[in-house]
Amino acid sequence: MSYALLASTRYDPFLTSCVWNNDVDGPSPYLLLHYQADRLIASAALDDKTFRHGTTLSNVKALCDKVVREHNDSMGETALKVRVVLNPSGELSATATPAKAFTSDPTLPSLFNPLTDVPPTPVLVIHIDSQPTSDTVSLKTTDRRAYDDARIRVGLQPIGSLDPPADDAPDDVILYNTRNAVTESSVCNVAFYRNDRWVTPPLAVGCISGILRRWLIEQHRIFEAVEDELTLDSIKDDEWVLVSNGVIGCRLGRIKLHTSTETGDYAKD
């Protein structure tokens, strides 16, 4: 087996003030952790000949609590990115790294209307990849080669690299498949504003089934695109894009089309 299943979440005490983030135990400092556990369990079940069962919200939360205690201050107030890995053996492991704390509801950017609202700041700069990618799937795994390759093409470093990006590198890059259908960015699900609403690529095009993507669809903040609605030729220079993942929440960016093959880093999912 060449990969393990992956879940990246955020520990942030601010999230306990967000009622929508509550789980079965009440207010939670983890960003939609119950959705993360659901995805791990469902993904493992898709390959039950490889992955052993036994993952539950309870043991995922216990593992996260343990790694947070090991990496946090005595008051537990430091925000952290928590990376949970489910190996084929059924073993769960986790690591944590510091993150900038939230000061407002991380889903608020999904309410932005580009036609009527005052543009927020800061705004991410996002490029489109220079070639299609054909081997992405809806499972979130430790195999990130396709995403790292796309990042390198625009001057960004692979996830986890300590090397600096190129001077003209964007904040992220959007991938598309061999049918020119937009899929996702290198670290986020994406949505574009079409016909007075945010629309996101369907899972069938090869994008990851992001946990915040799921929540946004359930809350009718974003909607799945119809076939061929989000294609490469439909993306315009300087248009708005909503990006989301289980670590950064929602952020707004603008597309910068470019012709160079060399084509602020932000929190990674």
C-alpha atoms as an extended CHARMM CRD file, in Angstrom:
* protein
*
       269  EXT
         1         1  MET       CA              0.0000000000        0.0000000000        0.0000000000  PROA      1               0.0000000000
         2         2  SER       CA              1.6120000000        3.2920000000       -1.0870000000  PROA      2               0.0000000000
         3         3  TYR       CA             -0.5490000000        5.7100000000        0.8380000000  PROA      3               0.0000000000
         4         4  ALA       CA             -2.3900000000        6.3080000000        4.0950000000  PROA      4               0.0000000000
         5         5  LEU       CA             -5.6380000000        8.1980000000        4.6620000000  PROA      5               0.0000000000
         6         6  LEU       CA             -5.2720000000       11.7490000000        5.9140000000  PROA      6               0.0000000000
         7         7  ALA       CA             -7.3340000000       14.2520000000        7.8940000000  PROA      7               0.0000000000
         8         8  SER       CA             -6.0950000000       17.7520000000        8.6700000000  PROA      8               0.0000000000
         9         9  THR       CA             -8.0390000000       19.7430000000       11.2140000000  PROA      9               0.0000000000
        10        10  ARG       CA             -7.5490000000       22.8080000000       13.3690000000  PROA      10              0.0000000000
        11        11  TYR       CA             -7.5170000000       23.1150000000       17.1380000000  PROA      11              0.0000000000
        12        12  ASP       CA             -8.5820000000       26.6380000000       18.0670000000  PROA      12              0.0000000000
        13        13  PRO       CA            -10.3340000000       27.6950000000       21.2910000000  PROA      13              0.0000000000
        14        14  PHE       CA            -12.1990000000       30.3680000000       19.2910000000  PROA      14              0.0000000000
        15        15  LEU       CA            -14.2140000000       27.6140000000       17.6090000000  PROA      15              0.0000000000
        16        16  THR       CA            -16.0200000000       26.8030000000       20.8480000000  PROA      16              0.0000000000
        17        17  SER       CA            -17.9370000000       30.0690000000       20.3170000000  PROA      17              0.0000000000
        18        18  CYS       CA            -19.2240000000       28.8790000000       16.9160000000  PROA      18              0.0000000000
        19        19  VAL       CA            -22.4570000000       26.9650000000       17.5140000000  PROA      19              0.0000000000
        20        20  TRP       CA            -22.3650000000       25.4250000000       14.0300000000  PROA      20              0.0000000000
        21        21  ASN       CA            -19.1150000000       23.6730000000       15.0300000000  PROA      21              0.0000000000
        22        22  ASN       CA            -20.6290000000       21.8110000000       18.0120000000  PROA      22              0.0000000000
        23        23  ASP       CA            -20.4170000000       18.0270000000       17.9630000000  PROA      23              0.0000000000
        24        24  VAL       CA            -22.1620000000       15.3210000000       20.0120000000  PROA      24              0.0000000000
        25        25  ASP       CA            -20.2350000000       16.4320000000       23.0960000000  PROA      25              0.0000000000
        26        26  GLY       CA            -21.1670000000       20.1120000000       22.7250000000  PROA      26              0.0000000000
        27        27  PRO       CA            -18.8420000000       23.0270000000       21.8520000000  PROA      27              0.0000000000
        28        28  SER       CA            -15.6730000000       21.7880000000       20.1490000000  PROA      28              0.0000000000
        29        29  PRO       CA            -12.2770000000       23.4530000000       19.6650000000  PROA      29              0.0000000000
        30        30  TYR       CA            -11.6590000000       21.3030000000       16.5650000000  PROA      30              0.0000000000
        31        31  LEU       CA            -12.9130000000       22.4690000000       13.1760000000  PROA      31              0.0000000000
        32        32  LEU       CA            -15.7060000000       20.0390000000       12.1860000000  PROA      32              0.0000000000
        33        33  LEU       CA            -13.8300000000       17.0880000000       13.6890000000  PROA      33              0.0000000000
        34        34  HSD       CA            -16.9390000000       14.8960000000       13.4800000000  PROA      34              0.0000000000
        35        35  TYR       CA            -16.9160000000       15.4330000000        9.7100000000  PROA      35              0.0000000000
        36        36  GLN       CA            -13.2290000000       14.5090000000        9.6090000000  PROA      36              0.0000000000
        37        37  ALA       CA            -13.9440000000       11.2540000000       11.4480000000  PROA      37              0.0000000000
        38        38  ASP       CA            -16.8940000000       10.5070000000        9.1270000000  PROA      38              0.0000000000
        39        39  ARG       CA            -14.6300000000       10.9090000000        6.0790000000  PROA      39              0.0000000000
        40        40  LEU       CA            -11.8800000000        8.6990000000        7.5020000000  PROA      40              0.0000000000
        41        41  ILE       CA            -14.3960000000        5.9650000000        8.2950000000  PROA      41              0.0000000000
        42        42  ALA       CA            -16.1080000000        6.2020000000        4.8840000000  PROA      42              0.0000000000
        43        43  SER       CA            -12.7870000000        6.2860000000        3.0190000000  PROA      43              0.0000000000
        44        44  ALA       CA            -11.5040000000        3.2270000000        4.8860000000  PROA      44              0.0000000000
        45        45  ALA       CA            -14.7330000000        1.3640000000        4.1110000000  PROA      45              0.0000000000
        46        46  LEU       CA            -14.1920000000        1.9500000000        0.3700000000  PROA      46              0.0000000000
        47        47  ASP       CA            -11.0510000000       -0.1860000000        0.6030000000  PROA      47              0.0000000000
        48        48  ASP       CA            -11.9390000000       -2.5730000000        3.4140000000  PROA      48              0.0000000000
        49        49  LYS       CA             -9.5520000000       -5.2110000000        2.0790000000  PROA      49              0.0000000000
        50        50  THR       CA             -6.6920000000       -2.8500000000        2.8970000000  PROA      50              0.0000000000
        51        51  PHE       CA             -7.7820000000       -0.6920000000        5.8270000000  PROA      51              0.0000000000
        52        52  ARG       CA             -8.7630000000       -2.2480000000        9.1190000000  PROA      52              0.0000000000
        53        53  HSD       CA            -11.9260000000       -0.9460000000       10.7310000000  PROA      53              0.0000000000
        54        54  GLY       CA            -12.1750000000        0.5300000000       14.2100000000  PROA      54              0.0000000000
        55        55  THR       CA            -11.8710000000        4.2800000000       13.6380000000  PROA      55              0.0000000000
        56        56  THR       CA            -14.4430000000        6.3040000000       15.6000000000  PROA      56              0.0000000000
        57        57  LEU       CA            -14.9820000000        9.9530000000       16.4510000000  PROA      57              0.0000000000
        58        58  SER       CA            -14.1040000000        9.0810000000       20.0450000000  PROA      58              0.0000000000
        59        59  ASN       CA            -10.6640000000        7.6780000000       19.2850000000  PROA      59              0.0000000000
        60        60  VAL       CA             -9.8800000000       10.3980000000       16.7280000000  PROA      60              0.0000000000
        61        61  LYS       CA            -10.7660000000       13.0510000000       19.3010000000  PROA      61              0.0000000000
        62        62  ALA       CA             -8.7380000000       11.2980000000       22.0250000000  PROA      62              0.0000000000
        63        63  LEU       CA             -5.7050000000       11.2280000000       19.7500000000  PROA      63              0.0000000000
        64        64  CYS       CA             -6.1280000000       14.9110000000       18.8720000000  PROA      64              0.0000000000
        65        65  ASP       CA             -6.4930000000       15.8070000000       22.5560000000  PROA      65              0.0000000000
        66        66  LYS       CA             -3.2670000000       13.9630000000       23.3110000000  PROA      66              0.0000000000
        67        67  VAL       CA             -1.2110000000       15.6860000000       20.6260000000  PROA      67              0.0000000000
        68        68  VAL       CA             -2.6720000000       19.0900000000       21.5570000000  PROA      68              0.0000000000
        69        69  ARG       CA             -1.6380000000       18.5990000000       25.1930000000  PROA      69              0.0000000000
        70        70  GLU       CA              1.8710000000       17.6840000000       24.0620000000  PROA      70              0.0000000000
        71        71  HSD       CA              2.2650000000       20.7660000000       21.8460000000  PROA      71              0.0000000000
        72        72  ASN       CA              0.2190000000       23.4350000000       23.6160000000  PROA      72              0.0000000000
        73        73  ASP       CA              0.7930000000       25.8040000000       26.5250000000  PROA      73              0.0000000000
        74        74  SER       CA             -0.6030000000       25.1340000000       29.9860000000  PROA      74              0.0000000000
        75        75  MET       CA             -3.7520000000       27.1290000000       29.2400000000  PROA      75              0.0000000000
        76        76  GLY       CA             -4.3620000000       25.3170000000       25.9390000000  PROA      76              0.0000000000
        77        77  GLU       CA             -4.8440000000       28.6010000000       24.0980000000  PROA      77              0.0000000000
        78        78  THR       CA             -2.4410000000       28.1190000000       21.1690000000  PROA      78              0.0000000000
        79        79  ALA       CA             -4.1310000000       27.3710000000       17.8400000000  PROA      79              0.0000000000
        80        80  LEU       CA             -2.7180000000       24.3150000000       16.0790000000  PROA      80              0.0000000000
        81        81  LYS       CA             -2.9790000000       22.4870000000       12.7900000000  PROA      81              0.0000000000
        82        82  VAL       CA             -3.4910000000       18.8180000000       13.6570000000  PROA      82              0.0000000000
        83        83  ARG       CA             -2.6470000000       16.2100000000       11.0280000000  PROA      83              0.0000000000
        84        84  VAL       CA             -4.2050000000       12.7760000000       11.5860000000  PROA      84              0.0000000000
        85        85  VAL       CA             -3.0290000000        9.7670000000        9.5710000000  PROA      85              0.0000000000
        86        86  LEU       CA             -4.8450000000        6.4250000000        9.3190000000  PROA      86              0.0000000000
        87        87  ASN       CA             -2.4840000000        3.6930000000        8.1640000000  PROA      87              0.0000000000
        88        88  PRO       CA             -3.6890000000        0.5040000000        6.4280000000  PROA      88              0.0000000000
        89        89  SER       CA             -2.9670000000       -1.4050000000        9.6570000000  PROA      89              0.0000000000
        90        90  GLY       CA             -5.6520000000        0.6570000000       11.3560000000  PROA      90              0.0000000000
        91        91  GLU       CA             -3.1170000000        2.6110000000       13.3900000000  PROA      91              0.0000000000
        92        92  LEU       CA             -3.9380000000        6.2830000000       13.9600000000  PROA      92              0.0000000000
        93        93  SER       CA             -1.1640000000        8.8340000000       14.4500000000  PROA      93              0.0000000000
        94        94  ALA       CA             -1.1530000000       12.6110000000       14.7130000000  PROA      94              0.0000000000
        95        95  THR       CA              1.1950000000       15.5910000000       14.6130000000  PROA      95              0.0000000000
        96        96  ALA       CA              0.6030000000       19.2560000000       15.4170000000  PROA      96              0.0000000000
        97        97  THR       CA              2.0950000000       22.5610000000       14.2850000000  PROA      97              0.0000000000
        98        98  PRO       CA              1.2570000000       26.1340000000       15.3410000000  PROA      98              0.0000000000
        99        99  ALA       CA             -1.3890000000       28.0820000000       13.4290000000  PROA      99              0.0000000000
       100       100  LYS       CA             -2.5680000000       31.6730000000       13.5680000000  PROA      100             0.0000000000
       101       101  ALA       CA             -5.6280000000       31.8630000000       15.8330000000  PROA      101             0.0000000000
       102       102  PHE       CA             -9.0460000000       32.7230000000       14.4300000000  PROA      102             0.0000000000
       103       103  THR       CA            -10.5360000000       36.0560000000       15.4730000000  PROA      103             0.0000000000
       104       104  SER       CA            -13.8140000000       35.7070000000       13.5630000000  PROA      104             0.0000000000
       105       105  ASP       CA            -16.0920000000       33.0050000000       12.1850000000  PROA      105             0.0000000000
       106       106  PRO       CA            -13.9560000000       31.2000000000        9.5610000000  PROA      106             0.0000000000
       107       107  THR       CA            -16.9880000000       30.5300000000        7.3430000000  PROA      107             0.0000000000
       108       108  LEU       CA            -17.9550000000       34.2020000000        6.8880000000  PROA      108             0.0000000000
       109       109  PRO       CA            -16.1920000000       34.5870000000        3.4980000000  PROA      109             0.0000000000
       110       110  SER       CA            -18.7350000000       32.1410000000        2.0450000000  PROA      110             0.0000000000
       111       111  LEU       CA            -21.4010000000       34.8240000000        2.5470000000  PROA      111             0.0000000000
       112       112  PHE       CA            -19.5350000000       37.3220000000        0.3600000000  PROA      112             0.0000000000
       113       113  ASN       CA            -21.4080000000       38.5140000000       -2.7330000000  PROA      113             0.0000000000
       114       114  PRO       CA            -18.8920000000       39.7700000000       -5.3320000000  PROA      114             0.0000000000
       115       115  LEU       CA            -21.6140000000       41.7790000000       -7.0890000000  PROA      115             0.0000000000
       116       116  THR       CA            -22.7190000000       43.8660000000       -4.1160000000  PROA      116             0.0000000000
       117       117  ASP       CA            -20.3390000000       43.5930000000       -1.1650000000  PROA      117             0.0000000000
       118       118  VAL       CA            -17.2760000000       45.6470000000       -0.3410000000  PROA      118             0.0000000000
       119       119  PRO       CA            -14.2050000000       43.5230000000       -1.1430000000  PROA      119             0.0000000000
       120       120  PRO       CA            -12.4680000000       42.1690000000        1.9420000000  PROA      120             0.0000000000
       121       121  THR       CA             -8.7590000000       42.2270000000        2.6660000000  PROA      121             0.0000000000
       122       122  PRO       CA             -6.4210000000       40.4860000000        2.4690000000  PROA      122             0.0000000000
       123       123  VAL       CA             -7.2100000000       38.5510000000       -0.6970000000  PROA      123             0.0000000000
       124       124  LEU       CA             -5.2600000000       35.5240000000       -1.9320000000  PROA      124             0.0000000000
       125       125  VAL       CA             -3.6150000000       35.5060000000       -5.3540000000  PROA      125             0.0000000000
       126       126  ILE       CA             -4.4210000000       32.2690000000       -7.1700000000  PROA      126             0.0000000000
       127       127  HSD       CA             -3.0930000000       31.0000000000      -10.4980000000  PROA      127             0.0000000000
       128       128  ILE       CA             -4.3170000000       28.2930000000      -12.8480000000  PROA      128             0.0000000000
       129       129  ASP       CA             -2.0290000000       25.3310000000      -13.4900000000  PROA      129             0.0000000000
       130       130  SER       CA             -0.2600000000       25.2290000000      -16.8540000000  PROA      130             0.0000000000
       131       131  GLN       CA             -1.1410000000       21.6010000000      -17.6050000000  PROA      131             0.0000000000
       132       132  PRO       CA             -3.9210000000       19.1430000000      -16.7350000000  PROA      132             0.0000000000
       133       133  THR       CA             -3.7140000000       16.6100000000      -13.9150000000  PROA      133             0.0000000000
       134       134  SER       CA             -5.2910000000       13.1980000000      -14.3880000000  PROA      134             0.0000000000
       135       135  ASP       CA             -4.6280000000       11.2260000000      -11.2070000000  PROA      135             0.0000000000
       136       136  THR       CA             -6.5070000000       13.0230000000       -8.4320000000  PROA      136             0.0000000000
       137       137  VAL       CA             -9.3030000000       11.2800000000       -6.5240000000  PROA      137             0.0000000000
       138       138  SER       CA            -11.9320000000       12.2040000000       -3.9480000000  PROA      138             0.0000000000
       139       139  LEU       CA            -10.0310000000       10.4520000000       -1.1310000000  PROA      139             0.0000000000
       140       140  LYS       CA             -7.6940000000       12.5880000000        0.9730000000  PROA      140             0.0000000000
       141       141  THR       CA             -4.4270000000       10.6690000000        1.2760000000  PROA      141             0.0000000000
       142       142  THR       CA             -0.7540000000       11.1680000000        2.0250000000  PROA      142             0.0000000000
       143       143  ASP       CA              0.0430000000       10.8020000000       -1.6980000000  PROA      143             0.0000000000
       144       144  ARG       CA              0.3340000000       14.4610000000       -2.7050000000  PROA      144             0.0000000000
       145       145  ARG       CA              2.5150000000       14.1210000000       -5.8050000000  PROA      145             0.0000000000
       146       146  ALA       CA             -0.0240000000       15.6010000000       -8.2230000000  PROA      146             0.0000000000
       147       147  TYR       CA             -0.5920000000       18.6310000000       -5.9780000000  PROA      147             0.0000000000
       148       148  ASP       CA              3.0950000000       19.1820000000       -5.2770000000  PROA      148             0.0000000000
       149       149  ASP       CA              3.8730000000       19.0260000000       -9.0040000000  PROA      149             0.0000000000
       150       150  ALA       CA              1.2490000000       21.7180000000       -9.6710000000  PROA      150             0.0000000000
       151       151  ARG       CA              2.7110000000       23.8850000000       -6.9190000000  PROA      151             0.0000000000
       152       152  ILE       CA              6.2140000000       23.5800000000       -8.3400000000  PROA      152             0.0000000000
       153       153  ARG       CA              4.9810000000       24.6590000000      -11.7770000000  PROA      153             0.0000000000
       154       154  VAL       CA              3.8400000000       28.0280000000      -10.3740000000  PROA      154             0.0000000000
       155       155  GLY       CA              6.8790000000       28.5950000000       -8.1730000000  PROA      155             0.0000000000
       156       156  LEU       CA              5.4850000000       27.2580000000       -4.9110000000  PROA      156             0.0000000000
       157       157  GLN       CA              7.2400000000       24.6360000000       -2.8310000000  PROA      157             0.0000000000
       158       158  PRO       CA              5.7430000000       21.2210000000       -2.0360000000  PROA      158             0.0000000000
       159       159  ILE       CA              3.8340000000       20.9940000000        1.2230000000  PROA      159             0.0000000000
       160       160  GLY       CA              6.2410000000       20.5970000000        4.0980000000  PROA      160             0.0000000000
       161       161  SER       CA              9.2340000000       22.1130000000        2.3060000000  PROA      161             0.0000000000
       162       162  LEU       CA             11.1990000000       24.7410000000        4.2130000000  PROA      162             0.0000000000
       163       163  ASP       CA             12.4990000000       26.3410000000        1.0120000000  PROA      163             0.0000000000
       164       164  PRO       CA             11.0410000000       29.7500000000        0.0820000000  PROA      164             0.0000000000
       165       165  PRO       CA              8.6840000000       30.1210000000       -2.8970000000  PROA      165             0.0000000000
       166       166  ALA       CA              9.6590000000       32.0360000000       -6.0200000000  PROA      166             0.0000000000
       167       167  ASP       CA              9.3900000000       35.8280000000       -5.7620000000  PROA      167             0.0000000000
       168       168  ASP       CA              6.4080000000       35.9060000000       -8.1480000000  PROA      168             0.0000000000
       169       169  ALA       CA              4.6770000000       32.7970000000       -6.7880000000  PROA      169             0.0000000000
       170       170  PRO       CA              0.9390000000       33.0190000000       -6.0160000000  PROA      170             0.0000000000
       171       171  ASP       CA             -0.6740000000       31.8700000000       -2.7890000000  PROA      171             0.0000000000
       172       172  ASP       CA             -2.1270000000       28.7760000000       -4.4440000000  PROA      172             0.0000000000
       173       173  VAL       CA             -2.7720000000       27.0980000000       -7.7980000000  PROA      173             0.0000000000
       174       174  ILE       CA             -5.9640000000       25.6030000000       -9.2290000000  PROA      174             0.0000000000
       175       175  LEU       CA             -5.8370000000       22.2370000000      -10.9760000000  PROA      175             0.0000000000
       176       176  TYR       CA             -7.9640000000       20.9320000000      -13.8380000000  PROA      176             0.0000000000
       177       177  ASN       CA             -8.3710000000       17.4840000000      -15.4000000000  PROA      177             0.0000000000
       178       178  THR       CA             -7.7870000000       16.1880000000      -18.9230000000  PROA      178             0.0000000000
       179       179  ARG       CA            -11.3250000000       17.2820000000      -19.9030000000  PROA      179             0.0000000000
       180       180  ASN       CA            -10.4170000000       20.8540000000      -18.8480000000  PROA      180             0.0000000000
       181       181  ALA       CA            -12.8390000000       20.6550000000      -15.9110000000  PROA      181             0.0000000000
       182       182  VAL       CA            -11.7000000000       22.6060000000      -12.8510000000  PROA      182             0.0000000000
       183       183  THR       CA            -11.1120000000       20.2860000000       -9.8870000000  PROA      183             0.0000000000
       184       184  GLU       CA             -9.5730000000       22.0100000000       -6.8210000000  PROA      184             0.0000000000
       185       185  SER       CA             -6.5350000000       23.9360000000       -5.6580000000  PROA      185             0.0000000000
       186       186  SER       CA             -3.3590000000       22.3560000000       -4.3420000000  PROA      186             0.0000000000
       187       187  VAL       CA             -4.6520000000       22.5810000000       -0.7470000000  PROA      187             0.0000000000
       188       188  CYS       CA             -8.3320000000       23.5810000000       -0.9250000000  PROA      188             0.0000000000
       189       189  ASN       CA            -11.6960000000       22.9730000000       -2.4630000000  PROA      189             0.0000000000
       190       190  VAL       CA            -12.7770000000       25.8790000000       -4.6460000000  PROA      190             0.0000000000
       191       191  ALA       CA            -15.9960000000       27.6250000000       -5.6310000000  PROA      191             0.0000000000
       192       192  PHE       CA            -16.7270000000       30.2940000000       -8.2440000000  PROA      192             0.0000000000
       193       193  TYR       CA            -19.5520000000       32.8250000000       -8.3030000000  PROA      193             0.0000000000
       194       194  ARG       CA            -22.0210000000       31.8980000000      -11.0320000000  PROA      194             0.0000000000
       195       195  ASN       CA            -25.6180000000       33.0320000000      -11.4920000000  PROA      195             0.0000000000
       196       196  ASP       CA            -25.7830000000       34.7060000000       -8.0610000000  PROA      196             0.0000000000
       197       197  ARG       CA            -24.3660000000       31.8030000000       -6.0660000000  PROA      197             0.0000000000
       198       198  TRP       CA            -21.0980000000       30.0310000000       -5.3110000000  PROA      198             0.0000000000
       199       199  VAL       CA            -20.6800000000       26.7760000000       -7.2480000000  PROA      199             0.0000000000
       200       200  THR       CA            -18.0730000000       24.1100000000       -6.6030000000  PROA      200             0.0000000000
       201       201  PRO       CA            -16.8200000000       21.2940000000       -8.8630000000  PROA      201             0.0000000000
       202       202  PRO       CA            -18.6150000000       17.9530000000       -8.4040000000  PROA      202             0.0000000000
       203       203  LEU       CA            -16.6220000000       15.0690000000       -6.9150000000  PROA      203             0.0000000000
       204       204  ALA       CA            -16.8090000000       13.2520000000      -10.2480000000  PROA      204             0.0000000000
       205       205  VAL       CA            -14.1920000000       15.5790000000      -11.7560000000  PROA      205             0.0000000000
       206       206  GLY       CA            -11.5530000000       14.3320000000       -9.3080000000  PROA      206             0.0000000000
       207       207  CYS       CA            -11.6350000000       16.7460000000       -6.3580000000  PROA      207             0.0000000000
       208       208  ILE       CA            -11.2410000000       15.7920000000       -2.7140000000  PROA      208             0.0000000000
       209       209  SER       CA            -14.4300000000       15.4760000000       -0.6820000000  PROA      209             0.0000000000
       210       210  GLY       CA            -13.4760000000       18.2810000000        1.6850000000  PROA      210             0.0000000000
       211       211  ILE       CA            -15.1650000000       18.4240000000        5.0760000000  PROA      211             0.0000000000
       212       212  LEU       CA            -15.8300000000       22.1590000000        4.8780000000  PROA      212             0.0000000000
       213       213  ARG       CA            -17.0540000000       21.7090000000        1.3080000000  PROA      213             0.0000000000
       214       214  ARG       CA            -19.5930000000       19.2180000000        2.6850000000  PROA      214             0.0000000000
       215       215  TRP       CA            -20.7210000000       21.6430000000        5.4220000000  PROA      215             0.0000000000
       216       216  LEU       CA            -21.0170000000       24.5620000000        3.0030000000  PROA      216             0.0000000000
       217       217  ILE       CA            -23.1880000000       22.4810000000        0.6520000000  PROA      217             0.0000000000
       218       218  GLU       CA            -25.3920000000       21.3220000000        3.5330000000  PROA      218             0.0000000000
       219       219  GLN       CA            -25.8500000000       24.9350000000        4.6280000000  PROA      219             0.0000000000
       220       220  HSD       CA            -26.6360000000       26.0470000000        1.0530000000  PROA      220             0.0000000000
       221       221  ARG       CA            -23.6590000000       28.3930000000        1.0710000000  PROA      221             0.0000000000
       222       222  ILE       CA            -22.2590000000       26.7080000000       -2.0480000000  PROA      222             0.0000000000
       223       223  PHE       CA            -23.7820000000       24.3970000000       -4.6720000000  PROA      223             0.0000000000
       224       224  GLU       CA            -22.3750000000       21.6260000000       -6.8350000000  PROA      224             0.0000000000
       225       225  ALA       CA            -21.8030000000       22.7020000000      -10.4170000000  PROA      225             0.0000000000
       226       226  VAL       CA            -23.5420000000       20.9650000000      -13.2700000000  PROA      226             0.0000000000
       227       227  GLU       CA            -21.4650000000       19.1450000000      -15.8580000000  PROA      227             0.0000000000
       228       228  ASP       CA            -19.1130000000       21.4510000000      -17.7810000000  PROA      228             0.0000000000
       229       229  GLU       CA            -20.1990000000       24.5230000000      -15.7840000000  PROA      229             0.0000000000
       230       230  LEU       CA            -16.6990000000       25.0850000000      -14.3740000000  PROA      230             0.0000000000
       231       231  THR       CA            -14.2880000000       24.5260000000      -17.2130000000  PROA      231             0.0000000000
       232       232  LEU       CA            -10.9100000000       26.0670000000      -17.8710000000  PROA      232             0.0000000000
       233       233  ASP       CA            -12.2400000000       28.4570000000      -20.5100000000  PROA      233             0.0000000000
       234       234  SER       CA            -14.9510000000       29.7370000000      -18.1370000000  PROA      234             0.0000000000
       235       235  ILE       CA            -12.4150000000       31.1390000000      -15.6630000000  PROA      235             0.0000000000
       236       236  LYS       CA            -11.7360000000       34.8400000000      -16.1130000000  PROA      236             0.0000000000
       237       237  ASP       CA             -8.8050000000       36.9530000000      -15.0290000000  PROA      237             0.0000000000
       238       238  ASP       CA             -9.3530000000       38.7330000000      -11.7040000000  PROA      238             0.0000000000
       239       239  GLU       CA            -12.5800000000       36.8980000000      -10.8700000000  PROA      239             0.0000000000
       240       240  TRP       CA            -13.3200000000       35.8930000000       -7.3000000000  PROA      240             0.0000000000
       241       241  VAL       CA            -12.7380000000       32.3860000000       -5.9910000000  PROA      241             0.0000000000
       242       242  LEU       CA            -13.7740000000       30.9760000000       -2.6250000000  PROA      242             0.0000000000
       243       243  VAL       CA            -11.3230000000       28.4440000000       -1.2050000000  PROA      243             0.0000000000
       244       244  SER       CA            -11.9240000000       26.2400000000        1.8240000000  PROA      244             0.0000000000
       245       245  ASN       CA            -10.4040000000       23.4570000000        3.8580000000  PROA      245             0.0000000000
       246       246  GLY       CA            -10.4780000000       21.9970000000        7.3560000000  PROA      246             0.0000000000
       247       247  VAL       CA             -7.5660000000       24.1000000000        8.6120000000  PROA      247             0.0000000000
       248       248  ILE       CA             -7.9730000000       27.6210000000        7.2360000000  PROA      248             0.0000000000
       249       249  GLY       CA            -11.7710000000       27.6380000000        7.0000000000  PROA      249             0.0000000000
       250       250  CYS       CA            -12.8950000000       29.8320000000        4.0890000000  PROA      250             0.0000000000
       251       251  ARG       CA            -10.7620000000       32.4200000000        2.3250000000  PROA      251             0.0000000000
       252       252  LEU       CA            -11.3430000000       34.6250000000       -0.7110000000  PROA      252             0.0000000000
       253       253  GLY       CA             -8.9610000000       34.9260000000       -3.6030000000  PROA      253             0.0000000000
       254       254  ARG       CA             -8.7800000000       36.3650000000       -7.0790000000  PROA      254             0.0000000000
       255       255  ILE       CA             -7.6540000000       34.5850000000      -10.2110000000  PROA      255             0.0000000000
       256       256  LYS       CA             -4.5460000000       35.9150000000      -11.9270000000  PROA      256             0.0000000000
       257       257  LEU       CA             -4.1700000000       34.3450000000      -15.3430000000  PROA      257             0.0000000000
       258       258  HSD       CA             -0.5880000000       34.0780000000      -16.5300000000  PROA      258             0.0000000000
       259       259  THR       CA              1.4210000000       32.7310000000      -19.4450000000  PROA      259             0.0000000000
       260       260  SER       CA              4.7570000000       32.1370000000      -17.7360000000  PROA      260             0.0000000000
       261       261  THR       CA              5.7620000000       28.5430000000      -17.0310000000  PROA      261             0.0000000000
       262       262  GLU       CA              7.5650000000       29.7970000000      -13.9310000000  PROA      262             0.0000000000
       263       263  THR       CA              4.6510000000       31.0050000000      -13.0300000000  PROA      263             0.0000000000
       264       264  GLY       CA              2.2520000000       34.7660000000        1.1000000000  PROA      264             0.0000000000
       265       265  ASP       CA              2.1070000000       31.2990000000        1.9090000000  PROA      265             0.0000000000
       266       266  TYR       CA             -1.0420000000       30.3760000000        3.8790000000  PROA      266             0.0000000000
       267       267  ALA       CA             -2.1430000000       27.5330000000        6.0990000000  PROA      267             0.0000000000
       268       268  LYS       CA             -2.2240000000       24.1900000000        4.3410000000  PROA      268             0.0000000000
       269       269  ASP       CA             -4.9000000000       21.4900000000        4.4980000000  PROA      269             0.0000000000
